[in-house]
C-alpha cells in the first residue's frame, strides 16, 4: 500500500461517515428527540417552559 491508497481509503471512510451521519440527523423519526433536546437549555427556567407549552397549545389549536 502506498500513501495514495491510504489517502483514498481515508477519503472513502470519511465520506461514508458523513453520509451516515446526515441520514441519521435528517431522519424524520428523530424529530421528536431533537425537539426535546432543543429545549434542554430552558429546562431550569419555569417561565420559558410555560411559554413553550403555551406556544405548543396555541399551535395545536390552529391546526
PDBQT receptor file of N, H, CA, C and O in Angstrom, charges set to zero:
ATOM      1  N   UNK A   1       0.848  -1.186   0.000  1.00  0.00    +0.000 N 
ATOM      2  CA  UNK A   1       0.000   0.000   0.000  1.00  0.00    +0.000 C 
ATOM      3  C   UNK A   1       0.887   1.240   0.000  1.00  0.00    +0.000 C 
ATOM      4  O   UNK A   1       1.806   1.377   0.808  1.00  0.00    +0.000 OA
ATOM      5  N   UNK A   2       0.588   2.114  -0.908  1.00  0.00    +0.000 N 
ATOM      6  H   UNK A   2      -0.158   2.002  -1.565  1.00  0.00    +0.000 HD
ATOM      7  CA  UNK A   2       1.321   3.374  -0.917  1.00  0.00    +0.000 C 
ATOM      8  C   UNK A   2       0.445   4.468  -0.294  1.00  0.00    +0.000 C 
ATOM      9  O   UNK A   2      -0.709   4.225   0.059  1.00  0.00    +0.000 OA
ATOM     10  N   UNK A   3       0.996   5.644  -0.166  1.00  0.00    +0.000 N 
ATOM     11  H   UNK A   3       1.933   5.842  -0.453  1.00  0.00    +0.000 HD
ATOM     12  CA  UNK A   3       0.312   6.743   0.516  1.00  0.00    +0.000 C 
ATOM     13  C   UNK A   3      -0.967   7.163  -0.218  1.00  0.00    +0.000 C 
ATOM     14  O   UNK A   3      -1.934   7.591   0.413  1.00  0.00    +0.000 OA
ATOM     15  N   UNK A   4      -0.971   7.043  -1.542  1.00  0.00    +0.000 N 
ATOM     16  H   UNK A   4      -0.186   6.696  -2.055  1.00  0.00    +0.000 HD
ATOM     17  CA  UNK A   4      -2.163   7.402  -2.309  1.00  0.00    +0.000 C 
ATOM     18  C   UNK A   4      -3.341   6.491  -1.986  1.00  0.00    +0.000 C 
ATOM     19  O   UNK A   4      -4.476   6.955  -1.879  1.00  0.00    +0.000 OA
ATOM     20  N   UNK A   5      -3.073   5.199  -1.830  1.00  0.00    +0.000 N 
ATOM     21  H   UNK A   5      -2.151   4.822  -1.917  1.00  0.00    +0.000 HD
ATOM     22  CA  UNK A   5      -4.127   4.230  -1.497  1.00  0.00    +0.000 C 
ATOM     23  C   UNK A   5      -4.669   4.502  -0.093  1.00  0.00    +0.000 C 
ATOM     24  O   UNK A   5      -5.877   4.429   0.134  1.00  0.00    +0.000 OA
ATOM     25  N   UNK A   6      -3.790   4.810   0.831  1.00  0.00    +0.000 N 
ATOM     26  H   UNK A   6      -2.809   4.869   0.647  1.00  0.00    +0.000 HD
ATOM     27  CA  UNK A   6      -4.214   5.097   2.206  1.00  0.00    +0.000 C 
ATOM     28  C   UNK A   6      -5.068   6.357   2.241  1.00  0.00    +0.000 C 
ATOM     29  O   UNK A   6      -6.090   6.390   2.926  1.00  0.00    +0.000 OA
ATOM     30  N   UNK A   7      -4.668   7.388   1.518  1.00  0.00    +0.000 N 
ATOM     31  H   UNK A   7      -3.837   7.362   0.962  1.00  0.00    +0.000 HD
ATOM     32  CA  UNK A   7      -5.463   8.626   1.466  1.00  0.00    +0.000 C 
ATOM     33  C   UNK A   7      -6.821   8.380   0.813  1.00  0.00    +0.000 C 
ATOM     34  O   UNK A   7      -7.834   8.922   1.256  1.00  0.00    +0.000 OA
ATOM     35  N   UNK A   8      -6.842   7.574  -0.225  1.00  0.00    +0.000 N 
ATOM     36  H   UNK A   8      -6.020   7.134  -0.586  1.00  0.00    +0.000 HD
ATOM     37  CA  UNK A   8      -8.102   7.244  -0.893  1.00  0.00    +0.000 C 
ATOM     38  C   UNK A   8      -9.051   6.500   0.029  1.00  0.00    +0.000 C 
ATOM     39  O   UNK A   8     -10.245   6.796   0.068  1.00  0.00    +0.000 OA
ATOM     40  N   UNK A   9      -8.523   5.533   0.773  1.00  0.00    +0.000 N 
ATOM     41  H   UNK A   9      -7.553   5.292   0.742  1.00  0.00    +0.000 HD
ATOM     42  CA  UNK A   9      -9.361   4.796   1.721  1.00  0.00    +0.000 C 
ATOM     43  C   UNK A   9      -9.847   5.707   2.848  1.00  0.00    +0.000 C 
ATOM     44  O   UNK A   9     -10.983   5.584   3.305  1.00  0.00    +0.000 OA
ATOM     45  N   UNK A  10      -8.998   6.604   3.285  1.00  0.00    +0.000 N 
ATOM     46  H   UNK A  10      -8.075   6.704   2.914  1.00  0.00    +0.000 HD
ATOM     47  CA  UNK A  10      -9.412   7.566   4.309  1.00  0.00    +0.000 C 
ATOM     48  C   UNK A  10     -10.544   8.455   3.822  1.00  0.00    +0.000 C 
ATOM     49  O   UNK A  10     -11.482   8.755   4.561  1.00  0.00    +0.000 OA
ATOM     50  N   UNK A  11     -10.439   8.870   2.570  1.00  0.00    +0.000 N 
ATOM     51  H   UNK A  11      -9.677   8.626   1.970  1.00  0.00    +0.000 HD
ATOM     52  CA  UNK A  11     -11.497   9.703   1.988  1.00  0.00    +0.000 C 
ATOM     53  C   UNK A  11     -12.810   8.936   1.918  1.00  0.00    +0.000 C 
ATOM     54  O   UNK A  11     -13.866   9.494   2.218  1.00  0.00    +0.000 OA
ATOM     55  N   UNK A  12     -12.761   7.678   1.529  1.00  0.00    +0.000 N 
ATOM     56  H   UNK A  12     -11.903   7.225   1.284  1.00  0.00    +0.000 HD
ATOM     57  CA  UNK A  12     -13.975   6.856   1.451  1.00  0.00    +0.000 C 
ATOM     58  C   UNK A  12     -14.586   6.669   2.834  1.00  0.00    +0.000 C 
ATOM     59  O   UNK A  12     -15.805   6.753   2.987  1.00  0.00    +0.000 OA
ATOM     60  N   UNK A  13     -13.766   6.421   3.831  1.00  0.00    +0.000 N 
ATOM     61  H   UNK A  13     -12.776   6.354   3.707  1.00  0.00    +0.000 HD
ATOM     62  CA  UNK A  13     -14.272   6.238   5.190  1.00  0.00    +0.000 C 
ATOM     63  C   UNK A  13     -14.950   7.513   5.687  1.00  0.00    +0.000 C 
ATOM     64  O   UNK A  13     -16.028   7.450   6.278  1.00  0.00    +0.000 OA
ATOM     65  N   UNK A  14     -14.337   8.651   5.457  1.00  0.00    +0.000 N 
ATOM     66  H   UNK A  14     -13.461   8.702   4.977  1.00  0.00    +0.000 HD
ATOM     67  CA  UNK A  14     -14.929   9.916   5.892  1.00  0.00    +0.000 C 
ATOM     68  C   UNK A  14     -16.225  10.198   5.137  1.00  0.00    +0.000 C 
ATOM     69  O   UNK A  14     -17.185  10.689   5.730  1.00  0.00    +0.000 OA
ATOM     70  N   UNK A  15     -16.268   9.897   3.848  1.00  0.00    +0.000 N 
ATOM     71  H   UNK A  15     -15.487   9.498   3.366  1.00  0.00    +0.000 HD
ATOM     72  CA  UNK A  15     -17.477  10.126   3.056  1.00  0.00    +0.000 C 
ATOM     73  C   UNK A  15     -18.626   9.236   3.547  1.00  0.00    +0.000 C 
ATOM     74  O   UNK A  15     -19.760   9.699   3.664  1.00  0.00    +0.000 OA
ATOM     75  N   UNK A  16     -18.340   7.982   3.831  1.00  0.00    +0.000 N 
ATOM     76  H   UNK A  16     -17.418   7.606   3.736  1.00  0.00    +0.000 HD
ATOM     77  CA  UNK A  16     -19.373   7.068   4.336  1.00  0.00    +0.000 C 
ATOM     78  C   UNK A  16     -19.871   7.544   5.699  1.00  0.00    +0.000 C 
ATOM     79  O   UNK A  16     -21.072   7.504   5.969  1.00  0.00    +0.000 OA
ATOM     80  N   UNK A  17     -18.963   7.989   6.553  1.00  0.00    +0.000 N 
ATOM     81  H   UNK A  17     -17.987   8.021   6.334  1.00  0.00    +0.000 HD
ATOM     82  CA  UNK A  17     -19.366   8.507   7.859  1.00  0.00    +0.000 C 
ATOM     83  C   UNK A  17     -20.244   9.748   7.711  1.00  0.00    +0.000 C 
ATOM     84  O   UNK A  17     -21.231   9.899   8.431  1.00  0.00    +0.000 OA
ATOM     85  N   UNK A  18     -19.891  10.629   6.787  1.00  0.00    +0.000 N 
ATOM     86  H   UNK A  18     -19.089  10.506   6.202  1.00  0.00    +0.000 HD
ATOM     87  CA  UNK A  18     -20.674  11.848   6.568  1.00  0.00    +0.000 C 
ATOM     88  C   UNK A  18     -22.080  11.511   6.077  1.00  0.00    +0.000 C 
ATOM     89  O   UNK A  18     -23.059  12.062   6.579  1.00  0.00    +0.000 OA
ATOM     90  N   UNK A  19     -22.183  10.629   5.120  1.00  0.00    +0.000 N 
ATOM     91  H   UNK A  19     -21.387  10.181   4.712  1.00  0.00    +0.000 HD
ATOM     92  CA  UNK A  19     -23.498  10.247   4.583  1.00  0.00    +0.000 C 
ATOM     93  C   UNK A  19     -24.330   9.575   5.674  1.00  0.00    +0.000 C 
ATOM     94  O   UNK A  19     -25.521   9.855   5.805  1.00  0.00    +0.000 OA
ATOM     95  N   UNK A  20     -23.715   8.695   6.452  1.00  0.00    +0.000 N 
ATOM     96  H   UNK A  20     -22.747   8.467   6.346  1.00  0.00    +0.000 HD
ATOM     97  CA  UNK A  20     -24.434   8.034   7.542  1.00  0.00    +0.000 C 
ATOM     98  C   UNK A  20     -24.921   9.022   8.582  1.00  0.00    +0.000 C 
ATOM     99  O   UNK A  20     -26.053   8.921   9.054  1.00  0.00    +0.000 OA
ATOM    100  N   UNK A  21     -24.087   9.968   8.939  1.00  0.00    +0.000 N 
ATOM    101  H   UNK A  21     -23.167  10.050   8.555  1.00  0.00    +0.000 HD
ATOM    102  CA  UNK A  21     -24.481  10.983   9.914  1.00  0.00    +0.000 C 
ATOM    103  C   UNK A  21     -25.603  11.868   9.369  1.00  0.00    +0.000 C 
ATOM    104  O   UNK A  21     -26.540  12.201  10.094  1.00  0.00    +0.000 OA
ATOM    105  N   UNK A  22     -25.510  12.244   8.109  1.00  0.00    +0.000 N 
ATOM    106  H   UNK A  22     -24.748  11.973   7.520  1.00  0.00    +0.000 HD
ATOM    107  CA  UNK A  22     -26.558  13.072   7.503  1.00  0.00    +0.000 C 
ATOM    108  C   UNK A  22     -27.895  12.330   7.478  1.00  0.00    +0.000 C 
ATOM    109  O   UNK A  22     -28.936  12.924   7.758  1.00  0.00    +0.000 OA
ATOM    110  N   UNK A  23     -27.873  11.047   7.149  1.00  0.00    +0.000 N 
ATOM    111  H   UNK A  23     -27.027  10.564   6.922  1.00  0.00    +0.000 HD
ATOM    112  CA  UNK A  23     -29.108  10.260   7.150  1.00  0.00    +0.000 C 
ATOM    113  C   UNK A  23     -29.682  10.138   8.556  1.00  0.00    +0.000 C 
ATOM    114  O   UNK A  23     -30.898  10.186   8.738  1.00  0.00    +0.000 OA
ATOM    115  N   UNK A  24     -28.812   9.981   9.547  1.00  0.00    +0.000 N 
ATOM    116  H   UNK A  24     -27.824   9.941   9.398  1.00  0.00    +0.000 HD
ATOM    117  CA  UNK A  24     -29.265   9.870  10.924  1.00  0.00    +0.000 C 
ATOM    118  C   UNK A  24     -29.884  11.179  11.410  1.00  0.00    +0.000 C 
ATOM    119  O   UNK A  24     -30.930  11.172  12.058  1.00  0.00    +0.000 OA
ATOM    120  N   UNK A  25     -29.239  12.296  11.096  1.00  0.00    +0.000 N 
ATOM    121  H   UNK A  25     -28.389  12.302  10.569  1.00  0.00    +0.000 HD
ATOM    122  CA  UNK A  25     -29.713  13.601  11.560  1.00  0.00    +0.000 C 
ATOM    123  C   UNK A  25     -31.034  13.989  10.902  1.00  0.00    +0.000 C 
ATOM    124  O   UNK A  25     -31.928  14.511  11.569  1.00  0.00    +0.000 OA
ATOM    125  N   UNK A  26     -31.162  13.742   9.613  1.00  0.00    +0.000 N 
ATOM    126  H   UNK A  26     -30.436  13.318   9.072  1.00  0.00    +0.000 HD
ATOM    127  CA  UNK A  26     -32.357  14.175   8.893  1.00  0.00    +0.000 C 
ATOM    128  C   UNK A  26     -33.440  13.105   8.827  1.00  0.00    +0.000 C 
ATOM    129  O   UNK A  26     -34.374  13.228   8.034  1.00  0.00    +0.000 OA
ATOM    130  N   UNK A  27     -33.337  12.077   9.627  1.00  0.00    +0.000 N 
ATOM    131  H   UNK A  27     -32.579  11.977  10.271  1.00  0.00    +0.000 HD
ATOM    132  CA  UNK A  27     -34.348  11.036   9.689  1.00  0.00    +0.000 C 
ATOM    133  C   UNK A  27     -35.583  11.595  10.399  1.00  0.00    +0.000 C 
ATOM    134  O   UNK A  27     -35.467  12.104  11.514  1.00  0.00    +0.000 OA
ATOM    135  N   UNK A  28     -36.756  11.512   9.780  1.00  0.00    +0.000 N 
ATOM    136  H   UNK A  28     -36.850  11.099   8.874  1.00  0.00    +0.000 HD
ATOM    137  CA  UNK A  28     -37.965  12.078  10.404  1.00  0.00    +0.000 C 
ATOM    138  C   UNK A  28     -38.309  11.446  11.756  1.00  0.00    +0.000 C 
ATOM    139  O   UNK A  28     -38.958  12.090  12.581  1.00  0.00    +0.000 OA
ATOM    140  N   UNK A  29     -37.894  10.216  11.998  1.00  0.00    +0.000 N 
ATOM    141  H   UNK A  29     -37.367   9.693  11.328  1.00  0.00    +0.000 HD
ATOM    142  CA  UNK A  29     -38.193   9.580  13.280  1.00  0.00    +0.000 C 
ATOM    143  C   UNK A  29     -37.428  10.234  14.430  1.00  0.00    +0.000 C 
ATOM    144  O   UNK A  29     -37.805  10.050  15.587  1.00  0.00    +0.000 OA
ATOM    145  N   UNK A  30     -36.384  10.980  14.152  1.00  0.00    +0.000 N 
ATOM    146  H   UNK A  30     -36.079  11.130  13.211  1.00  0.00    +0.000 HD
ATOM    147  CA  UNK A  30     -35.566  11.624  15.177  1.00  0.00    +0.000 C 
ATOM    148  C   UNK A  30     -36.074  13.012  15.552  1.00  0.00    +0.000 C 
ATOM    149  O   UNK A  30     -35.551  13.622  16.485  1.00  0.00    +0.000 OA
ATOM    150  N   UNK A  31     -37.079  13.524  14.847  1.00  0.00    +0.000 N 
ATOM    151  H   UNK A  31     -37.503  13.029  14.089  1.00  0.00    +0.000 HD
ATOM    152  CA  UNK A  31     -37.553  14.894  15.067  1.00  0.00    +0.000 C 
ATOM    153  C   UNK A  31     -37.971  15.121  16.521  1.00  0.00    +0.000 C 
ATOM    154  O   UNK A  31     -37.617  16.143  17.107  1.00  0.00    +0.000 OA
ATOM    155  N   UNK A  32     -38.705  14.201  17.100  1.00  0.00    +0.000 N 
ATOM    156  H   UNK A  32     -38.993  13.370  16.623  1.00  0.00    +0.000 HD
ATOM    157  CA  UNK A  32     -39.164  14.363  18.479  1.00  0.00    +0.000 C 
ATOM    158  C   UNK A  32     -37.970  14.454  19.435  1.00  0.00    +0.000 C 
ATOM    159  O   UNK A  32     -37.955  15.297  20.332  1.00  0.00    +0.000 OA
ATOM    160  N   UNK A  33     -36.980  13.596  19.247  1.00  0.00    +0.000 N 
ATOM    161  H   UNK A  33     -36.992  12.911  18.518  1.00  0.00    +0.000 HD
ATOM    162  CA  UNK A  33     -35.797  13.620  20.112  1.00  0.00    +0.000 C 
ATOM    163  C   UNK A  33     -35.053  14.946  19.996  1.00  0.00    +0.000 C 
ATOM    164  O   UNK A  33     -34.629  15.512  21.004  1.00  0.00    +0.000 OA
ATOM    165  N   UNK A  34     -34.895  15.438  18.783  1.00  0.00    +0.000 N 
ATOM    166  H   UNK A  34     -35.240  14.978  17.965  1.00  0.00    +0.000 HD
ATOM    167  CA  UNK A  34     -34.180  16.691  18.579  1.00  0.00    +0.000 C 
ATOM    168  C   UNK A  34     -34.984  17.882  19.093  1.00  0.00    +0.000 C 
ATOM    169  O   UNK A  34     -34.407  18.840  19.608  1.00  0.00    +0.000 OA
ATOM    170  N   UNK A  35     -36.308  17.832  18.959  1.00  0.00    +0.000 N 
ATOM    171  H   UNK A  35     -36.777  17.054  18.541  1.00  0.00    +0.000 HD
ATOM    172  CA  UNK A  35     -37.139  18.908  19.508  1.00  0.00    +0.000 C 
ATOM    173  C   UNK A  35     -37.010  18.978  21.028  1.00  0.00    +0.000 C 
ATOM    174  O   UNK A  35     -36.950  20.065  21.602  1.00  0.00    +0.000 OA
ATOM    175  N   UNK A  36     -36.967  17.817  21.673  1.00  0.00    +0.000 N 
ATOM    176  H   UNK A  36     -37.016  16.934  21.207  1.00  0.00    +0.000 HD
ATOM    177  CA  UNK A  36     -36.782  17.789  23.123  1.00  0.00    +0.000 C 
ATOM    178  C   UNK A  36     -35.391  18.315  23.495  1.00  0.00    +0.000 C 
ATOM    179  O   UNK A  36     -35.242  19.033  24.483  1.00  0.00    +0.000 OA
ATOM    180  N   UNK A  37     -34.393  17.962  22.716  1.00  0.00    +0.000 N 
ATOM    181  H   UNK A  37     -34.514  17.378  21.913  1.00  0.00    +0.000 HD
ATOM    182  CA  UNK A  37     -33.021  18.396  23.015  1.00  0.00    +0.000 C 
ATOM    183  C   UNK A  37     -32.866  19.907  22.865  1.00  0.00    +0.000 C 
ATOM    184  O   UNK A  37     -32.063  20.518  23.570  1.00  0.00    +0.000 OA
ATOM    185  N   UNK A  38     -33.624  20.513  21.954  1.00  0.00    +0.000 N 
ATOM    186  H   UNK A  38     -34.276  20.016  21.380  1.00  0.00    +0.000 HD
ATOM    187  CA  UNK A  38     -33.518  21.964  21.787  1.00  0.00    +0.000 C 
ATOM    188  C   UNK A  38     -34.060  22.713  22.999  1.00  0.00    +0.000 C 
ATOM    189  O   UNK A  38     -33.712  23.875  23.211  1.00  0.00    +0.000 OA
ATOM    190  N   UNK A  39     -34.904  22.068  23.793  1.00  0.00    +0.000 N 
ATOM    191  H   UNK A  39     -35.187  21.125  23.620  1.00  0.00    +0.000 HD
ATOM    192  CA  UNK A  39     -35.494  22.716  24.960  1.00  0.00    +0.000 C 
ATOM    193  C   UNK A  39     -34.665  22.533  26.231  1.00  0.00    +0.000 C 
ATOM    194  O   UNK A  39     -34.985  23.132  27.257  1.00  0.00    +0.000 OA
ATOM    195  N   UNK A  40     -33.611  21.725  26.187  1.00  0.00    +0.000 N 
ATOM    196  H   UNK A  40     -33.351  21.238  25.353  1.00  0.00    +0.000 HD
ATOM    197  CA  UNK A  40     -32.801  21.468  27.378  1.00  0.00    +0.000 C 
ATOM    198  C   UNK A  40     -32.216  22.729  28.021  1.00  0.00    +0.000 C 
ATOM    199  O   UNK A  40     -32.185  22.800  29.249  1.00  0.00    +0.000 OA
ATOM    200  N   UNK A  41     -31.755  23.720  27.267  1.00  0.00    +0.000 N 
ATOM    201  H   UNK A  41     -31.780  23.662  26.269  1.00  0.00    +0.000 HD
ATOM    202  CA  UNK A  41     -31.217  24.915  27.935  1.00  0.00    +0.000 C 
ATOM    203  C   UNK A  41     -32.251  25.670  28.772  1.00  0.00    +0.000 C 
ATOM    204  O   UNK A  41     -31.891  26.431  29.670  1.00  0.00    +0.000 OA
ATOM    205  N   UNK A  42     -33.523  25.459  28.481  1.00  0.00    +0.000 N 
ATOM    206  H   UNK A  42     -33.816  24.840  27.752  1.00  0.00    +0.000 HD
ATOM    207  CA  UNK A  42     -34.584  26.177  29.179  1.00  0.00    +0.000 C 
ATOM    208  C   UNK A  42     -35.250  25.325  30.254  1.00  0.00    +0.000 C 
ATOM    209  O   UNK A  42     -36.240  25.753  30.847  1.00  0.00    +0.000 OA
ATOM    210  N   UNK A  43     -34.728  24.128  30.519  1.00  0.00    +0.000 N 
ATOM    211  H   UNK A  43     -33.924  23.780  30.037  1.00  0.00    +0.000 HD
ATOM    212  CA  UNK A  43     -35.366  23.201  31.446  1.00  0.00    +0.000 C 
ATOM    213  C   UNK A  43     -35.445  23.757  32.869  1.00  0.00    +0.000 C 
ATOM    214  O   UNK A  43     -36.389  23.434  33.591  1.00  0.00    +0.000 OA
ATOM    215  N   UNK A  44     -34.500  24.571  33.289  1.00  0.00    +0.000 N 
ATOM    216  H   UNK A  44     -33.733  24.833  32.703  1.00  0.00    +0.000 HD
ATOM    217  CA  UNK A  44     -34.493  25.105  34.646  1.00  0.00    +0.000 C 
ATOM    218  C   UNK A  44     -35.262  26.410  34.793  1.00  0.00    +0.000 C 
ATOM    219  O   UNK A  44     -35.383  26.935  35.899  1.00  0.00    +0.000 OA
ATOM    220  N   UNK A  45     -35.775  26.933  33.703  1.00  0.00    +0.000 N 
ATOM    221  H   UNK A  45     -35.677  26.507  32.804  1.00  0.00    +0.000 HD
ATOM    222  CA  UNK A  45     -36.476  28.216  33.731  1.00  0.00    +0.000 C 
ATOM    223  C   UNK A  45     -37.979  27.975  33.597  1.00  0.00    +0.000 C 
ATOM    224  O   UNK A  45     -38.452  27.691  32.496  1.00  0.00    +0.000 OA
ATOM    225  N   UNK A  46     -38.739  28.081  34.686  1.00  0.00    +0.000 N 
ATOM    226  H   UNK A  46     -38.355  28.312  35.580  1.00  0.00    +0.000 HD
ATOM    227  CA  UNK A  46     -40.174  27.786  34.620  1.00  0.00    +0.000 C 
ATOM    228  C   UNK A  46     -40.938  28.735  33.685  1.00  0.00    +0.000 C 
ATOM    229  O   UNK A  46     -41.926  28.341  33.066  1.00  0.00    +0.000 OA
ATOM    230  N   UNK A  47     -40.477  29.973  33.590  1.00  0.00    +0.000 N 
ATOM    231  H   UNK A  47     -39.674  30.293  34.092  1.00  0.00    +0.000 HD
ATOM    232  CA  UNK A  47     -41.166  30.926  32.709  1.00  0.00    +0.000 C 
ATOM    233  C   UNK A  47     -41.001  30.525  31.244  1.00  0.00    +0.000 C 
ATOM    234  O   UNK A  47     -41.954  30.597  30.468  1.00  0.00    +0.000 OA
ATOM    235  N   UNK A  48     -39.817  30.111  30.873  1.00  0.00    +0.000 N 
ATOM    236  H   UNK A  48     -39.043  30.053  31.504  1.00  0.00    +0.000 HD
ATOM    237  CA  UNK A  48     -39.578  29.676  29.500  1.00  0.00    +0.000 C 
ATOM    238  C   UNK A  48     -40.362  28.403  29.190  1.00  0.00    +0.000 C 
ATOM    239  O   UNK A  48     -40.909  28.256  28.097  1.00  0.00    +0.000 OA
ATOM    240  N   UNK A  49     -40.416  27.480  30.160  1.00  0.00    +0.000 N 
ATOM    241  H   UNK A  49     -39.972  27.599  31.048  1.00  0.00    +0.000 HD
ATOM    242  CA  UNK A  49     -41.181  26.249  29.981  1.00  0.00    +0.000 C 
ATOM    243  C   UNK A  49     -42.654  26.566  29.774  1.00  0.00    +0.000 C 
ATOM    244  O   UNK A  49     -43.303  25.985  28.903  1.00  0.00    +0.000 OA
ATOM    245  N   UNK A  50     -43.178  27.481  30.569  1.00  0.00    +0.000 N 
ATOM    246  H   UNK A  50     -42.651  27.952  31.276  1.00  0.00    +0.000 HD
ATOM    247  CA  UNK A  50     -44.590  27.863  30.438  1.00  0.00    +0.000 C 
ATOM    248  C   UNK A  50     -44.845  28.493  29.064  1.00  0.00    +0.000 C 
ATOM    249  O   UNK A  50     -45.865  28.224  28.431  1.00  0.00    +0.000 OA
ATOM    250  N   UNK A  51     -43.920  29.323  28.617  1.00  0.00    +0.000 N 
ATOM    251  H   UNK A  51     -43.090  29.542  29.131  1.00  0.00    +0.000 HD
ATOM    252  CA  UNK A  51     -44.057  29.978  27.316  1.00  0.00    +0.000 C 
ATOM    253  C   UNK A  51     -44.062  28.944  26.182  1.00  0.00    +0.000 C 
ATOM    254  O   UNK A  51     -44.856  29.051  25.247  1.00  0.00    +0.000 OA
ATOM    255  N   UNK A  52     -43.187  27.957  26.267  1.00  0.00    +0.000 N 
ATOM    256  H   UNK A  52     -42.542  27.870  27.027  1.00  0.00    +0.000 HD
ATOM    257  CA  UNK A  52     -43.122  26.914  25.232  1.00  0.00    +0.000 C 
ATOM    258  C   UNK A  52     -44.397  26.090  25.231  1.00  0.00    +0.000 C 
ATOM    259  O   UNK A  52     -44.923  25.760  24.168  1.00  0.00    +0.000 OA
ATOM    260  N   UNK A  53     -44.899  25.752  26.416  1.00  0.00    +0.000 N 
ATOM    261  H   UNK A  53     -44.471  26.020  27.280  1.00  0.00    +0.000 HD
ATOM    262  CA  UNK A  53     -46.137  24.977  26.496  1.00  0.00    +0.000 C 
ATOM    263  C   UNK A  53     -47.320  25.753  25.929  1.00  0.00    +0.000 C 
ATOM    264  O   UNK A  53     -48.182  25.177  25.266  1.00  0.00    +0.000 OA
ATOM    265  N   UNK A  54     -47.364  27.048  26.186  1.00  0.00    +0.000 N 
ATOM    266  H   UNK A  54     -46.664  27.516  26.725  1.00  0.00    +0.000 HD
ATOM    267  CA  UNK A  54     -48.431  27.869  25.624  1.00  0.00    +0.000 C 
ATOM    268  C   UNK A  54     -48.333  27.938  24.099  1.00  0.00    +0.000 C 
ATOM    269  O   UNK A  54     -49.348  27.896  23.404  1.00  0.00    +0.000 OA
ATOM    270  N   UNK A  55     -47.128  28.042  23.597  1.00  0.00    +0.000 N 
ATOM    271  H   UNK A  55     -46.304  28.076  24.162  1.00  0.00    +0.000 HD
ATOM    272  CA  UNK A  55     -46.934  28.092  22.147  1.00  0.00    +0.000 C 
ATOM    273  C   UNK A  55     -47.353  26.772  21.509  1.00  0.00    +0.000 C 
ATOM    274  O   UNK A  55     -47.965  26.770  20.441  1.00  0.00    +0.000 OA
ATOM    275  N   UNK A  56     -47.033  25.660  22.145  1.00  0.00    +0.000 N 
ATOM    276  H   UNK A  56     -46.535  25.662  23.013  1.00  0.00    +0.000 HD
ATOM    277  CA  UNK A  56     -47.452  24.350  21.619  1.00  0.00    +0.000 C 
ATOM    278  C   UNK A  56     -48.962  24.221  21.632  1.00  0.00    +0.000 C 
ATOM    279  O   UNK A  56     -49.555  23.713  20.680  1.00  0.00    +0.000 OA
ATOM    280  N   UNK A  57     -49.595  24.684  22.722  1.00  0.00    +0.000 N 
ATOM    281  H   UNK A  57     -49.114  25.096  23.495  1.00  0.00    +0.000 HD
ATOM    282  CA  UNK A  57     -51.047  24.592  22.836  1.00  0.00    +0.000 C 
ATOM    283  C   UNK A  57     -51.729  25.457  21.788  1.00  0.00    +0.000 C 
ATOM    284  O   UNK A  57     -52.706  25.024  21.176  1.00  0.00    +0.000 OA
ATOM    285  N   UNK A  58     -51.241  26.656  21.573  1.00  0.00    +0.000 N 
ATOM    286  H   UNK A  58     -50.448  27.008  22.071  1.00  0.00    +0.000 HD
ATOM    287  CA  UNK A  58     -51.862  27.533  20.575  1.00  0.00    +0.000 C 
ATOM    288  C   UNK A  58     -51.577  27.027  19.168  1.00  0.00    +0.000 C 
ATOM    289  O   UNK A  58     -52.400  27.211  18.272  1.00  0.00    +0.000 OA
ATOM    290  N   UNK A  59     -50.441  26.401  18.959  1.00  0.00    +0.000 N 
ATOM    291  H   UNK A  59     -49.772  26.251  19.687  1.00  0.00    +0.000 HD
ATOM    292  CA  UNK A  59     -50.106  25.836  17.649  1.00  0.00    +0.000 C 
ATOM    293  C   UNK A  59     -50.973  24.646  17.309  1.00  0.00    +0.000 C 
ATOM    294  O   UNK A  59     -51.337  24.461  16.148  1.00  0.00    +0.000 OA
ATOM    295  N   UNK A  60     -51.315  23.826  18.307  1.00  0.00    +0.000 N 
ATOM    296  H   UNK A  60     -51.019  23.977  19.250  1.00  0.00    +0.000 HD
ATOM    297  CA  UNK A  60     -52.159  22.661  18.048  1.00  0.00    +0.000 C 
ATOM    298  C   UNK A  60     -53.612  23.061  17.836  1.00  0.00    +0.000 C 
ATOM    299  O   UNK A  60     -54.357  22.352  17.160  1.00  0.00    +0.000 OA
ATOM    300  N   UNK A  61     -54.025  24.200  18.413  1.00  0.00    +0.000 N 
ATOM    301  H   UNK A  61     -53.420  24.776  18.962  1.00  0.00    +0.000 HD
ATOM    302  CA  UNK A  61     -55.388  24.687  18.188  1.00  0.00    +0.000 C 
ATOM    303  C   UNK A  61     -55.562  25.207  16.773  1.00  0.00    +0.000 C 
ATOM    304  O   UNK A  61     -56.642  25.084  16.195  1.00  0.00    +0.000 OA
ATOM    305  N   UNK A  62     -54.494  25.794  16.201  1.00  0.00    +0.000 N 
ATOM    306  H   UNK A  62     -53.616  25.893  16.671  1.00  0.00    +0.000 HD
ATOM    307  CA  UNK A  62     -54.572  26.374  14.864  1.00  0.00    +0.000 C 
ATOM    308  C   UNK A  62     -54.605  25.306  13.782  1.00  0.00    +0.000 C 
ATOM    309  O   UNK A  62     -55.109  25.552  12.686  1.00  0.00    +0.000 OA
ATOM    310  N   UNK A  63     -54.078  24.131  14.073  1.00  0.00    +0.000 N 
ATOM    311  H   UNK A  63     -53.669  23.931  14.963  1.00  0.00    +0.000 HD
ATOM    312  CA  UNK A  63     -54.016  23.081  13.044  1.00  0.00    +0.000 C 
ATOM    313  C   UNK A  63     -55.244  22.315  12.985  1.00  0.00    +0.000 C 
ATOM    314  O   UNK A  63     -55.359  21.395  12.175  1.00  0.00    +0.000 OA
TER     315      UNK A  63
